[in-house]
Amino acid sequence: MSGVSPLHRTLEQELVALLRGASLECLACGEFVLHDGPVIRCPECGVLFHRGVGESKGQLELGAQAG
């Protein structure tokens, strides 16, 4: 029998899943996100995730608007 594996994912794992398109869940509110080219946005809470253009590993820039 192998060891117990954790059931939770780290923030880094969640971000990688979001970048790959494997996750459709907003990291801020949990609602579904929309993938629109280099921008991943949440229509519910308004959070924007900008993918780094030309980045081989992929980076996200978080943008949020109060309101």
SULPECOR-V150880 format. One record per backbone hydrogen bond with DSSP energy under -1.0 kcal/mol. NH is the residue of the N-H (numbers start at 1). CO is the residue of the C=O. E is the energy in kcal/mol with one decimal. If there is no record, write none. Layout:
((NH;CO;E) (NH;CO;E))
This chain:
((14;10;-2.2) (15;11;-2.5) (16;12;-2.3) (17;13;-2.2) (18;14;-2.1) (19;15;-2.5) (20;16;-2.3) (22;17;-1.7) (23;17;-1.6) (26;31;-3.4) (30;26;-1.2) (33;24;-2.0) (34;41;-3.3) (36;39;-3.3) (39;36;-1.8) (40;49;-3.1) (41;34;-2.5) (42;47;-2.3) (46;42;-1.8) (48;63;-3.5) (49;40;-3.4) (50;61;-3.0) (51;38;-3.3) (52;59;-2.6) (55;52;-1.2) (61;50;-2.2) (63;48;-3.3))
